Amino acid sequence: MKRLLAKLALLLFFLSLFQSFSLIHPKKLTGANLTNVRDILSNSRLSFVGALDSGNTVGSSHIRIKLSGDSPPSWATSVKNFNLFPGDSLMVGNNVNYEVNDIVDDANDDLIQLTSALQSGDADADDPVIATASARHTVEFTSVSAFANGAVRVKIAAAVSATDDGIPDTGGFDFGPITASDITCPAGGGATWESPTATASGGTGCASGYHCFECRYNGTLNSGQSLTMYIGGTAEADQLINPAPSSTSKTIGSADTHAFIVQHLNSSYEPIDTTTGKVAVVEPVRVTAIVESTLEFTIAGESSGNSRCGQTTDVTTTAATVPLGTLSISSFTDASQKLTVSTNADSGYSVTVIEDDQLGKGGATSPYIPDSPGDAANMTHIAKADWDDPADSDAKGFSYSLQNVDALSIAFQYSDTDGNCSGTTYCGKQFPATADVGDTTQEIFSSTTVANAEDVYICYKAVISATQEAGDYENAITFVATAKF
Amino acid sequence: MNLRTEKLKNLRTFFLFCFLALLFFGFLVAQAALAQTFSLGIYPPLLEVMIQPGKSITQVYKIKNSGDDIVLVPNIVSFEPKDEFGNIYLMKGLNPVSKNWFSLTNAYRSLDQAFSLPSGRIEELVLKIKIPQQAVEADHYFSLILTTSPTPLMGATKTGMKGVIASNILLTISKDGKPRKLAEVVEFSPENPFFANIFDSFDKPRFIVRVKNIGQSFFKPQGSISIYNTLGQLSATLELLPENVLVNSTRQIRCRAGDKVTPCQFEPKFLIGRYKAELNFKVNGENYQAETIFWALPIKATLALLTIVVLLLMMKKRIEK
């Protein structure tokens, strides 16, 4: 029994000895992947790098870029005008002061309109046409390993060369104007964060192929912490420049993807936890909607009994007819219609009116019911005047007035108190007549800008003299609605 | 119940029944026909075209009838600018030069020929404009008008209505697409000064901008009014609204603030001293300039103060007396 125990003790001793050898050269701890890793761009738009076609001229505000079939230089991968929008700043040739005014939607999609003319030296074939798109990268991740005095490093894809010249690259993001002050390190997580560093691809401690952004910390960064690191400021001038299209054959609307890596480094700058992700850039969708400018004009009849232009209407009208009926010799017959205009044309509209002639018997020129001269014989088709006395034998006839509901501008109203109108009851005018030489259409209401269902009532008034020949009298009134030019 | 009471009851029932019957049938009688509606929409309301001699273009016009069934007659007439505010004066037809330039390519539709448009329908009229090879390079202005006819109503005194809706066409005939566009500033001055070119310090100066077209084709001036204070600092910029100025006509140009059309009005909180307003605009790449000087003084406040002082002095004299 004792022998057995001794043998067992010896065996255990040698086993532990062998075990201790493994501690001389311990296996390196293998890291895990950081979780919930993503890089969100504030602007996922591709930059534009094209080349001028031949035939562009100094002084022209239109430029044509080379299409894929025009043998553009290898750096010019934007071969359609799709990824440009009005207001974009544009570099053409050596001049960075151009701006896109419009993108011309023609068969070739290679024509761009600028807000100013091409300057001398900027119109040569293969001159660059560049519009940069920049973005702030919001890198989110969750820590896995917990250790002290480490760092978080974010690496963002860069092109093979010229990665820091402010010109968009096809293989990655250009470092551009970004500096360490444009980096915002994560906060909290149990550690105290130091000032960030930003190194362009190929710089000290940052191998080619990626731009490197680091945030060191003191203390222990706990496991399972959700952290956010910002690469780039809020202004475009403090952000990485998005890539240009990967090639001239890239399908419009499909994204180019570029790699980014998030690493959790230990105090010896060794990456412990690493995750690689992809960030996508794409042409934004330009949605064009044609809002057709329209003009709509409505004439609506009104039923009798309405209060219009200070009177109570006596007859029901239609859009096409004002049937005055049997006219009185001692009291007015009043009628009304409603006129409505809508337009989304910026210049607005105008509605004018003219009659063919005075109310003639059977539509003839004579005998006729005259256009009333008003109480003081001073009403014309141009001058408004009062007409309140149906018994005044010198004022018998026919006239019109207006009552504004919401038109922007109206020629006059029944209640006016200026000119020949004193504001008693009814201020009216004669209709201009095509039969009267020198009469022209008169504007009754208008707007100088867009109008949404602007309404006006037009009111008709008639009374006849005792000697008016019996019969049916009629005329035709034409309303013309036009947009202003 | 006695016979009298029974009869009274029957009578009451009978009259109640008659009343209810009248009431019921009254609802069934057709109401007087409410007014019909003429409601027509046209788009586009304005067409601007530049075309070479010998070429032709087509433009689709959409006519929407939102009212009752109507009969329309399409036609082309010339127009002239009526005033300085974009209003037009429709001529009675086409001038002889352009008489044969217009036609409708629709089957079964012709100019000056009536067609019916039922309620709720949209009709597309395809207008073809064909310019003869020998046409002179110049501007021509037309309106496509659609006219309804008055409904005949026999045996009554009445006024019949004709509704007309018009869409304007600004046509420039040019061989090289670069017609001569020349402008002249007819007037650039303050519109609402207190006196001469002097504003009260709390006023909001408004400017009249009148531009004349002395070239061969209509244009839209693009530019702004810059206002500088006594120290030469820029106080405000008012953007001009690019409105069409037709050949041989003058237009009063308004301003805009974003999408809103506004008068050209400077709206400071307080003005004092000498100001300079500079008008700058471009037409076809050429710059045009004008400037006007105005002054601002606290006139109303000074007058009010003087009035108070005089009143106080008068009161003081009275008290001393």
HADDOCK unambig.tbl for C-alpha pairs under 7 A between the chains (distance, minus, plus):
assign (segid A and resid 292 and name CA) (segid B and resid 43 and name CA) 6.66 0.50 0.50
assign (segid A and resid 292 and name CA) (segid B and resid 44 and name CA) 6.49 0.50 0.50
assign (segid A and resid 293 and name CA) (segid B and resid 43 and name CA) 6.13 0.50 0.50
assign (segid A and resid 293 and name CA) (segid B and resid 44 and name CA) 5.59 0.50 0.50
assign (segid A and resid 293 and name CA) (segid B and resid 45 and name CA) 6.61 0.50 0.50
assign (segid A and resid 294 and name CA) (segid B and resid 41 and name CA) 6.79 0.50 0.50
assign (segid A and resid 294 and name CA) (segid B and resid 42 and name CA) 5.76 0.50 0.50
assign (segid A and resid 294 and name CA) (segid B and resid 43 and name CA) 4.53 0.50 0.50
assign (segid A and resid 294 and name CA) (segid B and resid 44 and name CA) 5.58 0.50 0.50
assign (segid A and resid 294 and name CA) (segid B and resid 45 and name CA) 5.75 0.50 0.50
assign (segid A and resid 295 and name CA) (segid B and resid 41 and name CA) 5.47 0.50 0.50
assign (segid A and resid 295 and name CA) (segid B and resid 42 and name CA) 5.43 0.50 0.50
assign (segid A and resid 295 and name CA) (segid B and resid 43 and name CA) 6.45 0.50 0.50
assign (segid A and resid 295 and name CA) (segid B and resid 45 and name CA) 5.95 0.50 0.50
assign (segid A and resid 296 and name CA) (segid B and resid 40 and name CA) 5.58 0.50 0.50
assign (segid A and resid 296 and name CA) (segid B and resid 41 and name CA) 3.92 0.50 0.50
assign (segid A and resid 296 and name CA) (segid B and resid 42 and name CA) 6.38 0.50 0.50
assign (segid A and resid 297 and name CA) (segid B and resid 39 and name CA) 5.62 0.50 0.50
assign (segid A and resid 297 and name CA) (segid B and resid 40 and name CA) 5.48 0.50 0.50
assign (segid A and resid 297 and name CA) (segid B and resid 41 and name CA) 6.25 0.50 0.50
assign (segid A and resid 298 and name CA) (segid B and resid 37 and name CA) 6.94 0.50 0.50
assign (segid A and resid 298 and name CA) (segid B and resid 38 and name CA) 5.38 0.50 0.50
assign (segid A and resid 298 and name CA) (segid B and resid 39 and name CA) 3.96 0.50 0.50
assign (segid A and resid 298 and name CA) (segid B and resid 40 and name CA) 6.32 0.50 0.50
assign (segid A and resid 299 and name CA) (segid B and resid 37 and name CA) 5.81 0.50 0.50
assign (segid A and resid 299 and name CA) (segid B and resid 38 and name CA) 4.95 0.50 0.50
assign (segid A and resid 299 and name CA) (segid B and resid 39 and name CA) 6.24 0.50 0.50
assign (segid A and resid 300 and name CA) (segid B and resid 35 and name CA) 6.40 0.50 0.50
assign (segid A and resid 300 and name CA) (segid B and resid 36 and name CA) 6.18 0.50 0.50
assign (segid A and resid 300 and name CA) (segid B and resid 37 and name CA) 4.43 0.50 0.50
assign (segid A and resid 300 and name CA) (segid B and resid 38 and name CA) 6.21 0.50 0.50
assign (segid A and resid 301 and name CA) (segid B and resid 35 and name CA) 4.10 0.50 0.50
assign (segid A and resid 301 and name CA) (segid B and resid 36 and name CA) 5.79 0.50 0.50
assign (segid A and resid 301 and name CA) (segid B and resid 37 and name CA) 6.40 0.50 0.50
assign (segid A and resid 302 and name CA) (segid B and resid 35 and name CA) 5.34 0.50 0.50
assign (segid A and resid 303 and name CA) (segid B and resid 34 and name CA) 6.26 0.50 0.50
assign (segid A and resid 303 and name CA) (segid B and resid 35 and name CA) 6.51 0.50 0.50
assign (segid A and resid 317 and name CA) (segid B and resid 35 and name CA) 5.80 0.50 0.50
assign (segid A and resid 318 and name CA) (segid B and resid 35 and name CA) 4.22 0.50 0.50
assign (segid A and resid 318 and name CA) (segid B and resid 36 and name CA) 4.97 0.50 0.50
assign (segid A and resid 318 and name CA) (segid B and resid 37 and name CA) 6.87 0.50 0.50
assign (segid A and resid 319 and name CA) (segid B and resid 35 and name CA) 6.46 0.50 0.50
assign (segid A and resid 319 and name CA) (segid B and resid 36 and name CA) 5.26 0.50 0.50
assign (segid A and resid 319 and name CA) (segid B and resid 37 and name CA) 4.81 0.50 0.50
assign (segid A and resid 319 and name CA) (segid B and resid 38 and name CA) 5.41 0.50 0.50
assign (segid A and resid 320 and name CA) (segid B and resid 150 and name CA) 5.70 0.50 0.50
assign (segid A and resid 320 and name CA) (segid B and resid 151 and name CA) 5.96 0.50 0.50
assign (segid A and resid 320 and name CA) (segid B and resid 160 and name CA) 5.80 0.50 0.50
assign (segid A and resid 320 and name CA) (segid B and resid 161 and name CA) 4.66 0.50 0.50
assign (segid A and resid 320 and name CA) (segid B and resid 162 and name CA) 6.90 0.50 0.50
assign (segid A and resid 321 and name CA) (segid B and resid 151 and name CA) 6.87 0.50 0.50
assign (segid A and resid 321 and name CA) (segid B and resid 158 and name CA) 6.83 0.50 0.50
assign (segid A and resid 321 and name CA) (segid B and resid 159 and name CA) 5.81 0.50 0.50
assign (segid A and resid 321 and name CA) (segid B and resid 160 and name CA) 4.49 0.50 0.50
assign (segid A and resid 321 and name CA) (segid B and resid 161 and name CA) 5.60 0.50 0.50
assign (segid A and resid 322 and name CA) (segid B and resid 158 and name CA) 5.51 0.50 0.50
assign (segid A and resid 322 and name CA) (segid B and resid 159 and name CA) 5.08 0.50 0.50
assign (segid A and resid 322 and name CA) (segid B and resid 160 and name CA) 6.32 0.50 0.50
assign (segid A and resid 323 and name CA) (segid B and resid 156 and name CA) 6.80 0.50 0.50
assign (segid A and resid 323 and name CA) (segid B and resid 157 and name CA) 6.21 0.50 0.50
assign (segid A and resid 323 and name CA) (segid B and resid 158 and name CA) 4.25 0.50 0.50
assign (segid A and resid 323 and name CA) (segid B and resid 159 and name CA) 6.42 0.50 0.50
assign (segid A and resid 324 and name CA) (segid B and resid 157 and name CA) 5.66 0.50 0.50
assign (segid A and resid 324 and name CA) (segid B and resid 158 and name CA) 5.11 0.50 0.50
assign (segid A and resid 325 and name CA) (segid B and resid 156 and name CA) 5.60 0.50 0.50
assign (segid A and resid 325 and name CA) (segid B and resid 157 and name CA) 5.26 0.50 0.50
assign (segid A and resid 325 and name CA) (segid B and resid 158 and name CA) 6.72 0.50 0.50
assign (segid A and resid 326 and name CA) (segid B and resid 157 and name CA) 6.86 0.50 0.50
assign (segid A and resid 350 and name CA) (segid B and resid 87 and name CA) 6.90 0.50 0.50
assign (segid A and resid 449 and name CA) (segid B and resid 261 and name CA) 6.68 0.50 0.50
assign (segid A and resid 472 and name CA) (segid B and resid 155 and name CA) 6.17 0.50 0.50
assign (segid A and resid 472 and name CA) (segid B and resid 156 and name CA) 5.11 0.50 0.50
assign (segid A and resid 472 and name CA) (segid B and resid 157 and name CA) 4.57 0.50 0.50
assign (segid A and resid 473 and name CA) (segid B and resid 157 and name CA) 4.52 0.50 0.50
assign (segid A and resid 473 and name CA) (segid B and resid 158 and name CA) 6.42 0.50 0.50
assign (segid A and resid 474 and name CA) (segid B and resid 157 and name CA) 5.58 0.50 0.50
assign (segid A and resid 474 and name CA) (segid B and resid 158 and name CA) 4.94 0.50 0.50
assign (segid A and resid 474 and name CA) (segid B and resid 159 and name CA) 5.36 0.50 0.50
assign (segid A and resid 475 and name CA) (segid B and resid 159 and name CA) 5.09 0.50 0.50
assign (segid A and resid 475 and name CA) (segid B and resid 160 and name CA) 6.18 0.50 0.50
assign (segid A and resid 476 and name CA) (segid B and resid 159 and name CA) 5.56 0.50 0.50
assign (segid A and resid 476 and name CA) (segid B and resid 160 and name CA) 4.56 0.50 0.50
assign (segid A and resid 476 and name CA) (segid B and resid 161 and name CA) 5.64 0.50 0.50
assign (segid A and resid 476 and name CA) (segid B and resid 162 and name CA) 6.81 0.50 0.50
assign (segid A and resid 477 and name CA) (segid B and resid 159 and name CA) 6.86 0.50 0.50
assign (segid A and resid 477 and name CA) (segid B and resid 160 and name CA) 6.17 0.50 0.50
assign (segid A and resid 477 and name CA) (segid B and resid 161 and name CA) 5.03 0.50 0.50
assign (segid A and resid 477 and name CA) (segid B and resid 162 and name CA) 5.96 0.50 0.50
assign (segid A and resid 478 and name CA) (segid B and resid 161 and name CA) 5.93 0.50 0.50
assign (segid A and resid 478 and name CA) (segid B and resid 162 and name CA) 4.48 0.50 0.50
assign (segid A and resid 478 and name CA) (segid B and resid 163 and name CA) 5.81 0.50 0.50
assign (segid A and resid 478 and name CA) (segid B and resid 164 and name CA) 7.00 0.50 0.50
assign (segid A and resid 479 and name CA) (segid B and resid 162 and name CA) 6.31 0.50 0.50
assign (segid A and resid 479 and name CA) (segid B and resid 163 and name CA) 5.17 0.50 0.50
assign (segid A and resid 479 and name CA) (segid B and resid 164 and name CA) 5.95 0.50 0.50
assign (segid A and resid 480 and name CA) (segid B and resid 163 and name CA) 6.32 0.50 0.50
assign (segid A and resid 480 and name CA) (segid B and resid 164 and name CA) 4.59 0.50 0.50
assign (segid A and resid 480 and name CA) (segid B and resid 165 and name CA) 5.67 0.50 0.50
assign (segid A and resid 481 and name CA) (segid B and resid 164 and name CA) 6.30 0.50 0.50
assign (segid A and resid 481 and name CA) (segid B and resid 165 and name CA) 4.92 0.50 0.50
assign (segid A and resid 481 and name CA) (segid B and resid 166 and name CA) 6.23 0.50 0.50
assign (segid A and resid 482 and name CA) (segid B and resid 165 and name CA) 6.09 0.50 0.50
assign (segid A and resid 482 and name CA) (segid B and resid 166 and name CA) 4.94 0.50 0.50
assign (segid A and resid 482 and name CA) (segid B and resid 167 and name CA) 6.33 0.50 0.50
assign (segid A and resid 483 and name CA) (segid B and resid 45 and name CA) 5.92 0.50 0.50
assign (segid A and resid 483 and name CA) (segid B and resid 167 and name CA) 6.75 0.50 0.50
assign (segid A and resid 484 and name CA) (segid B and resid 86 and name CA) 4.92 0.50 0.50
assign (segid A and resid 484 and name CA) (segid B and resid 87 and name CA) 5.33 0.50 0.50
assign (segid A and resid 485 and name CA) (segid B and resid 46 and name CA) 6.82 0.50 0.50
assign (segid A and resid 485 and name CA) (segid B and resid 86 and name CA) 5.12 0.50 0.50
assign (segid A and resid 485 and name CA) (segid B and resid 244 and name CA) 6.44 0.50 0.50
